[in-house]
Amino acid sequence: MGIIAWILIGLLAGFIAKALMPGKDPGGVIITMLIGIAGGLLGGWLGKVIFGVDSIDGFFDLSTWIAAIIGSIILLVLYRVITGNRRHA
């Protein structure tokens, strides 16, 4: 897959992860998009390392989307844990 496909999958995976985990996040839309892109990469890597499968087969493959969404949820949880206790003055 090309870089444009990765960005698109990441953006949509970040949006879906945010919808599955509603709540107030310290970051905005840009942070959610970046988490989605990084989550897609993380999900693909975890699928390959843990299950020994190539989870990133193609843009329309279900395993690609599941891996990207799970990776995005993991990163969103970590982001909330790290930045959740900060208060803005």
PyMOL Python script that loads the backbone (N, CA, C, O; Angstrom):
from pymol import cmd

cmd.read_pdbstr("""\
ATOM      1  N   MET A   1       0.843  -1.187   0.000  1.00  0.00           N
ATOM      2  CA  MET A   1       0.000   0.000   0.000  1.00  0.00           C
ATOM      3  C   MET A   1       0.875   1.232   0.000  1.00  0.00           C
ATOM      4  O   MET A   1       1.988   1.219   0.525  1.00  0.00           O
ATOM      5  N   GLY A   2       0.375   2.275  -0.581  1.00  0.00           N
ATOM      6  CA  GLY A   2       1.109   3.524  -0.640  1.00  0.00           C
ATOM      7  C   GLY A   2       0.898   4.374   0.598  1.00  0.00           C
ATOM      8  O   GLY A   2       0.060   4.067   1.446  1.00  0.00           O
ATOM      9  N   ILE A   3       1.659   5.432   0.687  1.00  0.00           N
ATOM     10  CA  ILE A   3       1.603   6.311   1.852  1.00  0.00           C
ATOM     11  C   ILE A   3       0.252   7.016   1.973  1.00  0.00           C
ATOM     12  O   ILE A   3      -0.216   7.270   3.083  1.00  0.00           O
ATOM     13  N   ILE A   4      -0.369   7.329   0.851  1.00  0.00           N
ATOM     14  CA  ILE A   4      -1.684   7.975   0.888  1.00  0.00           C
ATOM     15  C   ILE A   4      -2.711   7.023   1.500  1.00  0.00           C
ATOM     16  O   ILE A   4      -3.555   7.449   2.289  1.00  0.00           O
ATOM     17  N   ALA A   5      -2.647   5.752   1.146  1.00  0.00           N
ATOM     18  CA  ALA A   5      -3.566   4.765   1.718  1.00  0.00           C
ATOM     19  C   ALA A   5      -3.341   4.627   3.223  1.00  0.00           C
ATOM     20  O   ALA A   5      -4.301   4.532   3.987  1.00  0.00           O
ATOM     21  N   TRP A   6      -2.075   4.615   3.653  1.00  0.00           N
ATOM     22  CA  TRP A   6      -1.769   4.545   5.092  1.00  0.00           C
ATOM     23  C   TRP A   6      -2.351   5.739   5.832  1.00  0.00           C
ATOM     24  O   TRP A   6      -2.934   5.585   6.905  1.00  0.00           O
ATOM     25  N   ILE A   7      -2.197   6.916   5.269  1.00  0.00           N
ATOM     26  CA  ILE A   7      -2.715   8.122   5.923  1.00  0.00           C
ATOM     27  C   ILE A   7      -4.232   8.071   6.005  1.00  0.00           C
ATOM     28  O   ILE A   7      -4.810   8.403   7.040  1.00  0.00           O
ATOM     29  N   LEU A   8      -4.880   7.657   4.922  1.00  0.00           N
ATOM     30  CA  LEU A   8      -6.333   7.573   4.913  1.00  0.00           C
ATOM     31  C   LEU A   8      -6.839   6.541   5.914  1.00  0.00           C
ATOM     32  O   LEU A   8      -7.781   6.811   6.659  1.00  0.00           O
ATOM     33  N   ILE A   9      -6.225   5.370   5.938  1.00  0.00           N
ATOM     34  CA  ILE A   9      -6.612   4.341   6.911  1.00  0.00           C
ATOM     35  C   ILE A   9      -6.385   4.856   8.331  1.00  0.00           C
ATOM     36  O   ILE A   9      -7.229   4.663   9.206  1.00  0.00           O
ATOM     37  N   GLY A  10      -5.252   5.508   8.558  1.00  0.00           N
ATOM     38  CA  GLY A  10      -4.955   6.034   9.887  1.00  0.00           C
ATOM     39  C   GLY A  10      -5.945   7.086  10.336  1.00  0.00           C
ATOM     40  O   GLY A  10      -6.368   7.093  11.492  1.00  0.00           O
ATOM     41  N   LEU A  11      -6.318   7.979   9.428  1.00  0.00           N
ATOM     42  CA  LEU A  11      -7.287   9.012   9.778  1.00  0.00           C
ATOM     43  C   LEU A  11      -8.630   8.400  10.150  1.00  0.00           C
ATOM     44  O   LEU A  11      -9.246   8.784  11.144  1.00  0.00           O
ATOM     45  N   LEU A  12      -9.073   7.454   9.351  1.00  0.00           N
ATOM     46  CA  LEU A  12     -10.358   6.812   9.629  1.00  0.00           C
ATOM     47  C   LEU A  12     -10.288   5.926  10.870  1.00  0.00           C
ATOM     48  O   LEU A  12     -11.246   5.866  11.642  1.00  0.00           O
ATOM     49  N   ALA A  13      -9.170   5.241  11.068  1.00  0.00           N
ATOM     50  CA  ALA A  13      -9.016   4.401  12.263  1.00  0.00           C
ATOM     51  C   ALA A  13      -8.996   5.262  13.525  1.00  0.00           C
ATOM     52  O   ALA A  13      -9.562   4.868  14.545  1.00  0.00           O
ATOM     53  N   GLY A  14      -8.358   6.422  13.474  1.00  0.00           N
ATOM     54  CA  GLY A  14      -8.363   7.336  14.608  1.00  0.00           C
ATOM     55  C   GLY A  14      -9.765   7.836  14.920  1.00  0.00           C
ATOM     56  O   GLY A  14     -10.145   7.949  16.086  1.00  0.00           O
ATOM     57  N   PHE A  15     -10.525   8.131  13.888  1.00  0.00           N
ATOM     58  CA  PHE A  15     -11.908   8.572  14.068  1.00  0.00           C
ATOM     59  C   PHE A  15     -12.752   7.468  14.687  1.00  0.00           C
ATOM     60  O   PHE A  15     -13.539   7.725  15.598  1.00  0.00           O
ATOM     61  N   ILE A  16     -12.594   6.238  14.197  1.00  0.00           N
ATOM     62  CA  ILE A  16     -13.355   5.106  14.731  1.00  0.00           C
ATOM     63  C   ILE A  16     -12.949   4.812  16.173  1.00  0.00           C
ATOM     64  O   ILE A  16     -13.806   4.534  17.012  1.00  0.00           O
ATOM     65  N   ALA A  17     -11.654   4.872  16.468  1.00  0.00           N
ATOM     66  CA  ALA A  17     -11.184   4.646  17.840  1.00  0.00           C
ATOM     67  C   ALA A  17     -11.761   5.692  18.781  1.00  0.00           C
ATOM     68  O   ALA A  17     -12.158   5.371  19.902  1.00  0.00           O
ATOM     69  N   LYS A  18     -11.810   6.938  18.332  1.00  0.00           N
ATOM     70  CA  LYS A  18     -12.376   8.021  19.140  1.00  0.00           C
ATOM     71  C   LYS A  18     -13.874   7.794  19.370  1.00  0.00           C
ATOM     72  O   LYS A  18     -14.389   8.068  20.454  1.00  0.00           O
ATOM     73  N   ALA A  19     -14.569   7.290  18.343  1.00  0.00           N
ATOM     74  CA  ALA A  19     -15.998   7.014  18.482  1.00  0.00           C
ATOM     75  C   ALA A  19     -16.243   5.849  19.439  1.00  0.00           C
ATOM     76  O   ALA A  19     -17.234   5.848  20.170  1.00  0.00           O
ATOM     77  N   LEU A  20     -15.352   4.859  19.441  1.00  0.00           N
ATOM     78  CA  LEU A  20     -15.496   3.714  20.336  1.00  0.00           C
ATOM     79  C   LEU A  20     -15.133   4.056  21.775  1.00  0.00           C
ATOM     80  O   LEU A  20     -15.588   3.396  22.709  1.00  0.00           O
ATOM     81  N   MET A  21     -14.315   5.084  21.952  1.00  0.00           N
ATOM     82  CA  MET A  21     -13.877   5.505  23.284  1.00  0.00           C
ATOM     83  C   MET A  21     -14.237   6.972  23.493  1.00  0.00           C
ATOM     84  O   MET A  21     -13.352   7.827  23.506  1.00  0.00           O
ATOM     85  N   PRO A  22     -15.522   7.275  23.658  1.00  0.00           N
ATOM     86  CA  PRO A  22     -15.895   8.682  23.814  1.00  0.00           C
ATOM     87  C   PRO A  22     -15.366   9.245  25.127  1.00  0.00           C
ATOM     88  O   PRO A  22     -15.062   8.511  26.067  1.00  0.00           O
ATOM     89  N   GLY A  23     -15.268  10.527  25.159  1.00  0.00           N
ATOM     90  CA  GLY A  23     -14.774  11.209  26.347  1.00  0.00           C
ATOM     91  C   GLY A  23     -13.950  12.403  25.940  1.00  0.00           C
ATOM     92  O   GLY A  23     -13.626  12.591  24.767  1.00  0.00           O
ATOM     93  N   LYS A  24     -13.621  13.195  26.915  1.00  0.00           N
ATOM     94  CA  LYS A  24     -12.861  14.404  26.642  1.00  0.00           C
ATOM     95  C   LYS A  24     -11.380  14.068  26.589  1.00  0.00           C
ATOM     96  O   LYS A  24     -10.816  13.536  27.545  1.00  0.00           O
ATOM     97  N   ASP A  25     -10.761  14.384  25.468  1.00  0.00           N
ATOM     98  CA  ASP A  25      -9.326  14.168  25.301  1.00  0.00           C
ATOM     99  C   ASP A  25      -8.608  15.497  25.390  1.00  0.00           C
ATOM    100  O   ASP A  25      -9.138  16.525  24.968  1.00  0.00           O
ATOM    101  N   PRO A  26      -7.400  15.482  25.940  1.00  0.00           N
ATOM    102  CA  PRO A  26      -6.621  16.721  26.011  1.00  0.00           C
ATOM    103  C   PRO A  26      -6.237  17.257  24.637  1.00  0.00           C
ATOM    104  O   PRO A  26      -6.006  18.459  24.498  1.00  0.00           O
ATOM    105  N   GLY A  27      -6.162  16.411  23.628  1.00  0.00           N
ATOM    106  CA  GLY A  27      -5.767  16.833  22.289  1.00  0.00           C
ATOM    107  C   GLY A  27      -6.972  17.111  21.423  1.00  0.00           C
ATOM    108  O   GLY A  27      -8.107  16.813  21.794  1.00  0.00           O
ATOM    109  N   GLY A  28      -6.717  17.678  20.281  1.00  0.00           N
ATOM    110  CA  GLY A  28      -7.784  17.988  19.347  1.00  0.00           C
ATOM    111  C   GLY A  28      -7.807  17.025  18.175  1.00  0.00           C
ATOM    112  O   GLY A  28      -7.383  15.874  18.280  1.00  0.00           O
ATOM    113  N   VAL A  29      -8.305  17.518  17.069  1.00  0.00           N
ATOM    114  CA  VAL A  29      -8.461  16.701  15.873  1.00  0.00           C
ATOM    115  C   VAL A  29      -7.113  16.274  15.308  1.00  0.00           C
ATOM    116  O   VAL A  29      -6.963  15.136  14.865  1.00  0.00           O
ATOM    117  N   ILE A  30      -6.140  17.164  15.316  1.00  0.00           N
ATOM    118  CA  ILE A  30      -4.819  16.846  14.770  1.00  0.00           C
ATOM    119  C   ILE A  30      -4.184  15.701  15.557  1.00  0.00           C
ATOM    120  O   ILE A  30      -3.620  14.778  14.969  1.00  0.00           O
ATOM    121  N   ILE A  31      -4.274  15.761  16.867  1.00  0.00           N
ATOM    122  CA  ILE A  31      -3.709  14.699  17.710  1.00  0.00           C
ATOM    123  C   ILE A  31      -4.416  13.376  17.435  1.00  0.00           C
ATOM    124  O   ILE A  31      -3.767  12.333  17.365  1.00  0.00           O
ATOM    125  N   THR A  32      -5.737  13.408  17.278  1.00  0.00           N
ATOM    126  CA  THR A  32      -6.482  12.194  16.985  1.00  0.00           C
ATOM    127  C   THR A  32      -6.059  11.599  15.648  1.00  0.00           C
ATOM    128  O   THR A  32      -5.944  10.380  15.520  1.00  0.00           O
ATOM    129  N   MET A  33      -5.827  12.443  14.658  1.00  0.00           N
ATOM    130  CA  MET A  33      -5.381  11.955  13.351  1.00  0.00           C
ATOM    131  C   MET A  33      -3.991  11.338  13.446  1.00  0.00           C
ATOM    132  O   MET A  33      -3.741  10.283  12.863  1.00  0.00           O
ATOM    133  N   LEU A  34      -3.092  11.981  14.170  1.00  0.00           N
ATOM    134  CA  LEU A  34      -1.742  11.435  14.334  1.00  0.00           C
ATOM    135  C   LEU A  34      -1.762  10.117  15.099  1.00  0.00           C
ATOM    136  O   LEU A  34      -1.018   9.192  14.771  1.00  0.00           O
ATOM    137  N   ILE A  35      -2.613  10.032  16.119  1.00  0.00           N
ATOM    138  CA  ILE A  35      -2.760   8.782  16.862  1.00  0.00           C
ATOM    139  C   ILE A  35      -3.294   7.693  15.934  1.00  0.00           C
ATOM    140  O   ILE A  35      -2.861   6.544  16.018  1.00  0.00           O
ATOM    141  N   GLY A  36      -4.214   8.039  15.066  1.00  0.00           N
ATOM    142  CA  GLY A  36      -4.759   7.073  14.119  1.00  0.00           C
ATOM    143  C   GLY A  36      -3.710   6.550  13.152  1.00  0.00           C
ATOM    144  O   GLY A  36      -3.643   5.347  12.898  1.00  0.00           O
ATOM    145  N   ILE A  37      -2.899   7.437  12.615  1.00  0.00           N
ATOM    146  CA  ILE A  37      -1.849   7.018  11.681  1.00  0.00           C
ATOM    147  C   ILE A  37      -0.834   6.131  12.387  1.00  0.00           C
ATOM    148  O   ILE A  37      -0.468   5.072  11.877  1.00  0.00           O
ATOM    149  N   ALA A  38      -0.380   6.559  13.558  1.00  0.00           N
ATOM    150  CA  ALA A  38       0.574   5.746  14.320  1.00  0.00           C
ATOM    151  C   ALA A  38      -0.072   4.442  14.784  1.00  0.00           C
ATOM    152  O   ALA A  38       0.594   3.408  14.843  1.00  0.00           O
ATOM    153  N   GLY A  39      -1.364   4.481  15.113  1.00  0.00           N
ATOM    154  CA  GLY A  39      -2.070   3.276  15.536  1.00  0.00           C
ATOM    155  C   GLY A  39      -2.195   2.253  14.419  1.00  0.00           C
ATOM    156  O   GLY A  39      -2.134   1.048  14.667  1.00  0.00           O
ATOM    157  N   GLY A  40      -2.367   2.721  13.206  1.00  0.00           N
ATOM    158  CA  GLY A  40      -2.401   1.809  12.067  1.00  0.00           C
ATOM    159  C   GLY A  40      -1.079   1.079  11.910  1.00  0.00           C
ATOM    160  O   GLY A  40      -1.046  -0.129  11.674  1.00  0.00           O
ATOM    161  N   LEU A  41      -0.006   1.813  12.041  1.00  0.00           N
ATOM    162  CA  LEU A  41       1.320   1.196  11.953  1.00  0.00           C
ATOM    163  C   LEU A  41       1.561   0.237  13.115  1.00  0.00           C
ATOM    164  O   LEU A  41       2.093  -0.857  12.922  1.00  0.00           O
ATOM    165  N   LEU A  42       1.170   0.647  14.318  1.00  0.00           N
ATOM    166  CA  LEU A  42       1.327  -0.208  15.494  1.00  0.00           C
ATOM    167  C   LEU A  42       0.501  -1.480  15.361  1.00  0.00           C
ATOM    168  O   LEU A  42       0.988  -2.569  15.666  1.00  0.00           O
ATOM    169  N   GLY A  43      -0.733  -1.355  14.911  1.00  0.00           N
ATOM    170  CA  GLY A  43      -1.590  -2.529  14.755  1.00  0.00           C
ATOM    171  C   GLY A  43      -1.030  -3.515  13.743  1.00  0.00           C
ATOM    172  O   GLY A  43      -1.067  -4.725  13.966  1.00  0.00           O
ATOM    173  N   GLY A  44      -0.513  -3.006  12.636  1.00  0.00           N
ATOM    174  CA  GLY A  44       0.097  -3.888  11.641  1.00  0.00           C
ATOM    175  C   GLY A  44       1.321  -4.595  12.178  1.00  0.00           C
ATOM    176  O   GLY A  44       1.521  -5.783  11.924  1.00  0.00           O
ATOM    177  N   TRP A  45       2.139  -3.873  12.917  1.00  0.00           N
ATOM    178  CA  TRP A  45       3.341  -4.461  13.498  1.00  0.00           C
ATOM    179  C   TRP A  45       2.981  -5.515  14.546  1.00  0.00           C
ATOM    180  O   TRP A  45       3.570  -6.596  14.567  1.00  0.00           O
ATOM    181  N   LEU A  46       2.009  -5.204  15.421  1.00  0.00           N
ATOM    182  CA  LEU A  46       1.602  -6.174  16.446  1.00  0.00           C
ATOM    183  C   LEU A  46       1.010  -7.432  15.821  1.00  0.00           C
ATOM    184  O   LEU A  46       1.261  -8.538  16.298  1.00  0.00           O
ATOM    185  N   GLY A  47       0.228  -7.270  14.759  1.00  0.00           N
ATOM    186  CA  GLY A  47      -0.334  -8.433  14.080  1.00  0.00           C
ATOM    187  C   GLY A  47       0.742  -9.337  13.523  1.00  0.00           C
ATOM    188  O   GLY A  47       0.620 -10.562  13.560  1.00  0.00           O
ATOM    189  N   LYS A  48       1.791  -8.731  13.009  1.00  0.00           N
ATOM    190  CA  LYS A  48       2.881  -9.519  12.434  1.00  0.00           C
ATOM    191  C   LYS A  48       3.708 -10.185  13.535  1.00  0.00           C
ATOM    192  O   LYS A  48       4.089 -11.347  13.397  1.00  0.00           O
ATOM    193  N   VAL A  49       3.990  -9.474  14.615  1.00  0.00           N
ATOM    194  CA  VAL A  49       4.837 -10.001  15.682  1.00  0.00           C
ATOM    195  C   VAL A  49       4.107 -11.046  16.525  1.00  0.00           C
ATOM    196  O   VAL A  49       4.659 -12.113  16.794  1.00  0.00           O
ATOM    197  N   ILE A  50       2.885 -10.757  16.942  1.00  0.00           N
ATOM    198  CA  ILE A  50       2.170 -11.642  17.857  1.00  0.00           C
ATOM    199  C   ILE A  50       1.587 -12.855  17.141  1.00  0.00           C
ATOM    200  O   ILE A  50       1.739 -13.988  17.598  1.00  0.00           O
ATOM    201  N   PHE A  51       0.919 -12.609  16.015  1.00  0.00           N
ATOM    202  CA  PHE A  51       0.214 -13.691  15.340  1.00  0.00           C
ATOM    203  C   PHE A  51       0.970 -14.269  14.150  1.00  0.00           C
ATOM    204  O   PHE A  51       0.565 -15.292  13.597  1.00  0.00           O
ATOM    205  N   GLY A  52       2.045 -13.635  13.759  1.00  0.00           N
ATOM    206  CA  GLY A  52       2.844 -14.131  12.654  1.00  0.00           C
ATOM    207  C   GLY A  52       2.149 -14.057  11.304  1.00  0.00           C
ATOM    208  O   GLY A  52       2.467 -14.819  10.390  1.00  0.00           O
ATOM    209  N   VAL A  53       1.197 -13.133  11.182  1.00  0.00           N
ATOM    210  CA  VAL A  53       0.478 -12.974   9.920  1.00  0.00           C
ATOM    211  C   VAL A  53       0.743 -11.589   9.356  1.00  0.00           C
ATOM    212  O   VAL A  53       1.068 -10.651  10.084  1.00  0.00           O
ATOM    213  N   ASP A  54       0.598 -11.487   8.068  1.00  0.00           N
ATOM    214  CA  ASP A  54       0.717 -10.179   7.435  1.00  0.00           C
ATOM    215  C   ASP A  54      -0.656  -9.535   7.478  1.00  0.00           C
ATOM    216  O   ASP A  54      -1.472  -9.742   6.580  1.00  0.00           O
ATOM    217  N   SER A  55      -0.915  -8.748   8.525  1.00  0.00           N
ATOM    218  CA  SER A  55      -2.248  -8.184   8.734  1.00  0.00           C
ATOM    219  C   SER A  55      -2.529  -7.001   7.831  1.00  0.00           C
ATOM    220  O   SER A  55      -3.665  -6.531   7.768  1.00  0.00           O
ATOM    221  N   ILE A  56      -1.537  -6.517   7.144  1.00  0.00           N
ATOM    222  CA  ILE A  56      -1.739  -5.384   6.261  1.00  0.00           C
ATOM    223  C   ILE A  56      -1.656  -5.872   4.818  1.00  0.00           C
ATOM    224  O   ILE A  56      -0.639  -5.706   4.145  1.00  0.00           O
ATOM    225  N   ASP A  57      -2.746  -6.477   4.362  1.00  0.00           N
ATOM    226  CA  ASP A  57      -2.769  -7.053   3.026  1.00  0.00           C
ATOM    227  C   ASP A  57      -3.219  -6.060   1.968  1.00  0.00           C
ATOM    228  O   ASP A  57      -2.653  -6.029   0.876  1.00  0.00           O
ATOM    229  N   GLY A  58      -4.202  -5.267   2.260  1.00  0.00           N
ATOM    230  CA  GLY A  58      -4.708  -4.334   1.273  1.00  0.00           C
ATOM    231  C   GLY A  58      -5.651  -3.346   1.915  1.00  0.00           C
ATOM    232  O   GLY A  58      -6.075  -3.522   3.057  1.00  0.00           O
ATOM    233  N   PHE A  59      -5.976  -2.311   1.177  1.00  0.00           N
ATOM    234  CA  PHE A  59      -6.803  -1.235   1.700  1.00  0.00           C
ATOM    235  C   PHE A  59      -8.181  -1.724   2.113  1.00  0.00           C
ATOM    236  O   PHE A  59      -8.699  -1.301   3.147  1.00  0.00           O
ATOM    237  N   PHE A  60      -8.781  -2.601   1.332  1.00  0.00           N
ATOM    238  CA  PHE A  60     -10.145  -3.045   1.615  1.00  0.00           C
ATOM    239  C   PHE A  60     -10.198  -4.352   2.393  1.00  0.00           C
ATOM    240  O   PHE A  60     -11.279  -4.916   2.561  1.00  0.00           O
ATOM    241  N   ASP A  61      -9.070  -4.847   2.868  1.00  0.00           N
ATOM    242  CA  ASP A  61      -9.038  -6.084   3.634  1.00  0.00           C
ATOM    243  C   ASP A  61      -9.455  -5.794   5.078  1.00  0.00           C
ATOM    244  O   ASP A  61      -8.978  -4.837   5.687  1.00  0.00           O
ATOM    245  N   LEU A  62     -10.338  -6.620   5.614  1.00  0.00           N
ATOM    246  CA  LEU A  62     -10.859  -6.410   6.967  1.00  0.00           C
ATOM    247  C   LEU A  62      -9.755  -6.455   8.018  1.00  0.00           C
ATOM    248  O   LEU A  62      -9.792  -5.690   8.983  1.00  0.00           O
ATOM    249  N   SER A  63      -8.779  -7.336   7.846  1.00  0.00           N
ATOM    250  CA  SER A  63      -7.704  -7.445   8.834  1.00  0.00           C
ATOM    251  C   SER A  63      -6.885  -6.155   8.911  1.00  0.00           C
ATOM    252  O   SER A  63      -6.374  -5.814   9.978  1.00  0.00           O
ATOM    253  N   THR A  64      -6.756  -5.451   7.817  1.00  0.00           N
ATOM    254  CA  THR A  64      -6.051  -4.173   7.814  1.00  0.00           C
ATOM    255  C   THR A  64      -6.764  -3.169   8.706  1.00  0.00           C
ATOM    256  O   THR A  64      -6.136  -2.491   9.519  1.00  0.00           O
ATOM    257  N   TRP A  65      -8.060  -3.080   8.553  1.00  0.00           N
ATOM    258  CA  TRP A  65      -8.842  -2.127   9.335  1.00  0.00           C
ATOM    259  C   TRP A  65      -8.897  -2.505  10.806  1.00  0.00           C
ATOM    260  O   TRP A  65      -8.804  -1.635  11.672  1.00  0.00           O
ATOM    261  N   ILE A  66      -9.047  -3.786  11.100  1.00  0.00           N
ATOM    262  CA  ILE A  66      -9.085  -4.222  12.499  1.00  0.00           C
ATOM    263  C   ILE A  66      -7.755  -3.923  13.184  1.00  0.00           C
ATOM    264  O   ILE A  66      -7.731  -3.428  14.310  1.00  0.00           O
ATOM    265  N   ALA A  67      -6.656  -4.221  12.510  1.00  0.00           N
ATOM    266  CA  ALA A  67      -5.334  -3.949  13.079  1.00  0.00           C
ATOM    267  C   ALA A  67      -5.150  -2.456  13.312  1.00  0.00           C
ATOM    268  O   ALA A  67      -4.629  -2.059  14.355  1.00  0.00           O
ATOM    269  N   ALA A  68      -5.564  -1.624  12.367  1.00  0.00           N
ATOM    270  CA  ALA A  68      -5.407  -0.173  12.509  1.00  0.00           C
ATOM    271  C   ALA A  68      -6.264   0.371  13.643  1.00  0.00           C
ATOM    272  O   ALA A  68      -5.817   1.239  14.393  1.00  0.00           O
ATOM    273  N   ILE A  69      -7.476  -0.122  13.777  1.00  0.00           N
ATOM    274  CA  ILE A  69      -8.366   0.362  14.836  1.00  0.00           C
ATOM    275  C   ILE A  69      -7.865  -0.076  16.203  1.00  0.00           C
ATOM    276  O   ILE A  69      -7.872   0.720  17.142  1.00  0.00           O
ATOM    277  N   ILE A  70      -7.429  -1.324  16.336  1.00  0.00           N
ATOM    278  CA  ILE A  70      -6.903  -1.799  17.624  1.00  0.00           C
ATOM    279  C   ILE A  70      -5.645  -1.026  18.010  1.00  0.00           C
ATOM    280  O   ILE A  70      -5.483  -0.638  19.166  1.00  0.00           O
ATOM    281  N   GLY A  71      -4.762  -0.804  17.048  1.00  0.00           N
ATOM    282  CA  GLY A  71      -3.570  -0.004  17.321  1.00  0.00           C
ATOM    283  C   GLY A  71      -3.922   1.413  17.742  1.00  0.00           C
ATOM    284  O   GLY A  71      -3.288   1.970  18.638  1.00  0.00           O
ATOM    285  N   SER A  72      -4.925   2.000  17.103  1.00  0.00           N
ATOM    286  CA  SER A  72      -5.348   3.361  17.458  1.00  0.00           C
ATOM    287  C   SER A  72      -5.952   3.416  18.848  1.00  0.00           C
ATOM    288  O   SER A  72      -5.717   4.369  19.590  1.00  0.00           O
ATOM    289  N   ILE A  73      -6.726   2.402  19.208  1.00  0.00           N
ATOM    290  CA  ILE A  73      -7.310   2.358  20.554  1.00  0.00           C
ATOM    291  C   ILE A  73      -6.213   2.241  21.603  1.00  0.00           C
ATOM    292  O   ILE A  73      -6.270   2.910  22.636  1.00  0.00           O
ATOM    293  N   ILE A  74      -5.218   1.401  21.349  1.00  0.00           N
ATOM    294  CA  ILE A  74      -4.100   1.250  22.288  1.00  0.00           C
ATOM    295  C   ILE A  74      -3.398   2.588  22.494  1.00  0.00           C
ATOM    296  O   ILE A  74      -3.129   2.984  23.628  1.00  0.00           O
ATOM    297  N   LEU A  75      -3.102   3.280  21.403  1.00  0.00           N
ATOM    298  CA  LEU A  75      -2.416   4.569  21.525  1.00  0.00           C
ATOM    299  C   LEU A  75      -3.298   5.632  22.163  1.00  0.00           C
ATOM    300  O   LEU A  75      -2.800   6.481  22.903  1.00  0.00           O
ATOM    301  N   LEU A  76      -4.596   5.602  21.892  1.00  0.00           N
ATOM    302  CA  LEU A  76      -5.503   6.568  22.505  1.00  0.00           C
ATOM    303  C   LEU A  76      -5.578   6.358  24.015  1.00  0.00           C
ATOM    304  O   LEU A  76      -5.611   7.325  24.775  1.00  0.00           O
ATOM    305  N   VAL A  77      -5.606   5.105  24.449  1.00  0.00           N
ATOM    306  CA  VAL A  77      -5.601   4.815  25.888  1.00  0.00           C
ATOM    307  C   VAL A  77      -4.299   5.311  26.518  1.00  0.00           C
ATOM    308  O   VAL A  77      -4.324   5.950  27.570  1.00  0.00           O
ATOM    309  N   LEU A  78      -3.173   5.023  25.886  1.00  0.00           N
ATOM    310  CA  LEU A  78      -1.891   5.501  26.410  1.00  0.00           C
ATOM    311  C   LEU A  78      -1.839   7.019  26.462  1.00  0.00           C
ATOM    312  O   LEU A  78      -1.343   7.594  27.431  1.00  0.00           O
ATOM    313  N   TYR A  79      -2.347   7.666  25.429  1.00  0.00           N
ATOM    314  CA  TYR A  79      -2.357   9.128  25.392  1.00  0.00           C
ATOM    315  C   TYR A  79      -3.205   9.697  26.523  1.00  0.00           C
ATOM    316  O   TYR A  79      -2.823  10.681  27.156  1.00  0.00           O
ATOM    317  N   ARG A  80      -4.354   9.077  26.775  1.00  0.00           N
ATOM    318  CA  ARG A  80      -5.216   9.555  27.867  1.00  0.00           C
ATOM    319  C   ARG A  80      -4.564   9.336  29.226  1.00  0.00           C
ATOM    320  O   ARG A  80      -4.694  10.172  30.120  1.00  0.00           O
ATOM    321  N   VAL A  81      -3.869   8.225  29.383  1.00  0.00           N
ATOM    322  CA  VAL A  81      -3.191   7.952  30.660  1.00  0.00           C
ATOM    323  C   VAL A  81      -2.074   8.966  30.897  1.00  0.00           C
ATOM    324  O   VAL A  81      -1.918   9.477  32.006  1.00  0.00           O
ATOM    325  N   ILE A  82      -1.308   9.251  29.862  1.00  0.00           N
ATOM    326  CA  ILE A  82      -0.169  10.151  30.009  1.00  0.00           C
ATOM    327  C   ILE A  82      -0.600  11.598  30.196  1.00  0.00           C
ATOM    328  O   ILE A  82      -0.033  12.301  31.033  1.00  0.00           O
ATOM    329  N   THR A  83      -1.583  12.057  29.440  1.00  0.00           N
ATOM    330  CA  THR A  83      -1.949  13.476  29.480  1.00  0.00           C
ATOM    331  C   THR A  83      -3.241  13.747  30.224  1.00  0.00           C
ATOM    332  O   THR A  83      -3.635  14.907  30.347  1.00  0.00           O
ATOM    333  N   GLY A  84      -3.905  12.739  30.718  1.00  0.00           N
ATOM    334  CA  GLY A  84      -5.216  12.922  31.328  1.00  0.00           C
ATOM    335  C   GLY A  84      -5.225  13.724  32.607  1.00  0.00           C
ATOM    336  O   GLY A  84      -6.227  14.368  32.920  1.00  0.00           O
ATOM    337  N   ASN A  85      -4.143  13.703  33.352  1.00  0.00           N
ATOM    338  CA  ASN A  85      -4.106  14.396  34.642  1.00  0.00           C
ATOM    339  C   ASN A  85      -3.633  15.835  34.542  1.00  0.00           C
ATOM    340  O   ASN A  85      -3.623  16.545  35.547  1.00  0.00           O
ATOM    341  N   ARG A  86      -3.249  16.273  33.385  1.00  0.00           N
ATOM    342  CA  ARG A  86      -2.772  17.658  33.241  1.00  0.00           C
ATOM    343  C   ARG A  86      -3.929  18.613  33.169  1.00  0.00           C
ATOM    344  O   ARG A  86      -4.948  18.329  32.539  1.00  0.00           O
ATOM    345  N   ARG A  87      -3.772  19.745  33.813  1.00  0.00           N
ATOM    346  CA  ARG A  87      -4.808  20.788  33.780  1.00  0.00           C
ATOM    347  C   ARG A  87      -4.228  22.028  33.135  1.00  0.00           C
ATOM    348  O   ARG A  87      -3.074  22.391  33.359  1.00  0.00           O
ATOM    349  N   HIS A  88      -5.048  22.660  32.337  1.00  0.00           N
ATOM    350  CA  HIS A  88      -4.608  23.893  31.680  1.00  0.00           C
ATOM    351  C   HIS A  88      -4.913  25.070  32.588  1.00  0.00           C
ATOM    352  O   HIS A  88      -5.977  25.130  33.205  1.00  0.00           O
ATOM    353  N   ALA A  89      -3.984  25.998  32.669  1.00  0.00           N
ATOM    354  CA  ALA A  89      -4.150  27.167  33.550  1.00  0.00           C
ATOM    355  C   ALA A  89      -5.004  28.224  32.907  1.00  0.00           C
ATOM    356  O   ALA A  89      -5.246  29.271  33.507  1.00  0.00           O
TER     357      ALA A  89
END
""", "prot")
cmd.dss("prot")
cmd.show_as("cartoon", "prot")
cmd.util.cbc("prot")
cmd.orient("prot")
